[in-house]
Amino acid sequence: MARVSTYLNFPGNTEEAFEFYRAAFGTEYIGPIMRMGDVPGQGEQLPEAERKAIMHIELPILGGHVIMATDMLESQGHSLRIGNNTTINLEPDTVEEAQRLFEALSPGATDMAPLAQMFWGAWWGCFLDRYGIRWMFNVPAAS
């Protein structure tokens, strides 16, 4: 079933923020918390402190809406700024629908990662549209 969620980037305090949100909303995480050290072929190359950083976390808030997040890594040259701190995450029912929306929303876009199959078993891609809004697509591989 298709869904829309909000993806947030934090400067290293995702876990602290999400514990705060979890307490405020009285909800529990969806699935396991993934850490940067869990990323195949990359996690072990990170500085020790960054291996514990959050790679992905999900929390339902209100009305079926889910917030997700990740920590930005200084060792990777990441810095938090307008345009990369909040993302609208679309999860269409099919890869074809994701591709259609990706193509419709991306004219004039920058910072683009085309849709591709990823290690977590989904098709994923993102871009910053010409209005400064970041869009991300995540479609389970079975779609």
C-alpha positions as CSV (number, residue, x, y, z in Angstrom):
1,M,0.0,0.0,0.0
2,A,1.4,3.4,-1.0
3,R,2.3,5.8,1.8
4,V,3.9,9.2,2.3
5,S,6.3,10.0,5.1
6,T,8.6,12.7,6.2
7,Y,12.4,12.0,6.3
8,L,14.5,14.1,8.7
9,N,18.3,14.5,8.8
10,F,20.1,15.3,12.1
11,P,23.6,16.4,12.9
12,G,24.4,13.3,15.0
13,N,21.5,13.4,17.5
14,T,18.8,11.4,15.7
15,E,18.5,8.9,18.5
16,E,18.0,11.6,21.1
17,A,15.4,13.4,19.0
18,F,13.5,10.2,18.3
19,E,13.4,9.1,21.9
20,F,11.9,12.6,22.6
21,Y,9.3,12.1,19.8
22,R,8.6,8.5,20.9
23,A,7.8,9.7,24.4
24,A,5.7,12.7,23.1
25,F,3.6,10.6,20.7
26,G,3.5,7.5,22.9
27,T,4.3,5.2,19.9
28,E,6.9,2.6,19.2
29,Y,9.5,2.3,16.4
30,I,8.6,0.4,13.2
31,G,11.2,-2.3,12.6
32,P,14.7,-2.3,13.9
33,I,16.9,0.7,14.2
34,M,19.7,0.5,11.6
35,R,23.1,1.9,12.5
36,M,25.8,3.2,10.1
37,G,28.0,0.4,11.2
38,D,25.5,-2.0,9.7
39,V,25.9,-0.7,6.1
40,P,27.5,-3.6,4.1
41,G,31.0,-2.7,2.8
42,Q,31.0,0.8,4.3
43,G,30.1,0.6,8.0
44,E,33.4,-0.9,9.1
45,Q,35.3,1.9,7.4
46,L,33.7,4.7,9.5
47,P,35.3,6.2,12.6
48,E,34.1,4.3,15.7
49,A,31.8,7.0,17.0
50,E,30.0,7.2,13.6
51,R,29.4,3.4,13.5
52,K,26.8,3.9,16.2
53,A,25.1,6.8,14.4
54,I,21.6,6.1,13.1
55,M,21.4,5.1,9.4
56,H,17.6,4.6,9.5
57,I,14.8,4.8,12.1
58,E,10.9,5.0,11.7
59,L,8.3,6.2,14.1
60,P,4.5,6.5,13.5
61,I,3.2,9.8,14.8
62,L,-0.5,10.8,14.0
63,G,-3.1,9.6,11.5
64,G,-0.8,6.9,10.0
65,H,1.9,9.4,9.2
66,V,5.5,8.2,9.8
67,I,8.6,10.2,10.4
68,M,12.0,8.7,9.5
69,A,15.5,9.9,10.1
70,T,19.2,9.5,9.7
71,D,22.4,11.1,11.2
72,M,24.6,13.1,8.9
73,L,28.2,12.1,9.0
74,E,31.0,14.6,9.3
75,S,33.6,12.1,7.9
76,Q,31.5,11.9,4.7
77,G,31.5,15.7,4.4
78,H,27.8,16.0,5.3
79,S,26.6,19.3,6.8
80,L,23.0,20.2,7.7
81,R,21.5,23.0,5.7
82,I,18.2,24.1,4.2
83,G,17.4,21.7,1.4
84,N,18.8,18.6,3.1
85,N,17.3,18.7,6.5
86,T,13.7,17.6,5.6
87,T,12.6,15.2,2.8
88,I,9.2,14.1,1.5
89,N,9.5,10.4,1.1
90,L,7.1,8.7,-1.4
91,E,6.5,5.0,-1.4
92,P,4.4,4.2,-4.4
93,D,3.0,0.8,-5.0
94,T,5.1,0.0,-8.0
95,V,8.6,0.9,-9.4
96,E,6.8,2.1,-12.6
97,E,4.7,4.6,-10.6
98,A,7.9,5.7,-8.7
99,Q,9.7,6.2,-12.1
100,R,6.7,8.2,-13.5
101,L,6.6,10.5,-10.4
102,F,10.4,10.8,-10.3
103,E,10.5,12.0,-14.0
104,A,7.5,14.3,-13.5
105,L,9.0,16.1,-10.4
106,S,12.7,16.2,-11.3
107,P,13.0,18.6,-14.3
108,G,15.5,21.2,-13.2
109,A,16.4,19.2,-10.1
110,T,19.9,19.0,-8.7
111,D,21.7,16.6,-6.2
112,M,20.1,13.7,-8.0
113,A,20.4,10.0,-7.3
114,P,18.5,8.0,-9.9
115,L,16.2,5.2,-8.9
116,A,18.3,2.1,-8.4
117,Q,18.0,-1.2,-6.5
118,M,19.6,-0.9,-3.0
119,F,21.1,-3.3,-0.5
120,W,18.0,-3.1,1.8
121,G,15.9,-4.7,-0.9
122,A,14.1,-1.6,-2.3
123,W,14.3,0.7,-5.3
124,W,15.5,4.1,-4.1
125,G,16.3,7.5,-5.5
126,C,16.2,11.2,-4.5
127,F,16.7,14.7,-5.7
128,L,16.4,18.4,-4.7
129,D,13.7,19.9,-6.9
130,R,14.0,23.3,-8.6
131,Y,12.1,24.8,-5.6
132,G,14.5,23.5,-3.0
133,I,12.3,20.6,-1.8
134,R,14.0,17.2,-1.4
135,W,12.0,14.2,-2.7
136,M,12.9,10.6,-1.9
137,F,11.4,7.5,-3.4
138,N,11.6,4.1,-1.7
139,V,9.7,1.1,-3.3
140,P,10.0,-2.4,-1.9
141,A,11.7,-4.7,-4.4
142,A,8.6,-7.0,-4.5
143,S,6.5,-4.2,-6.0
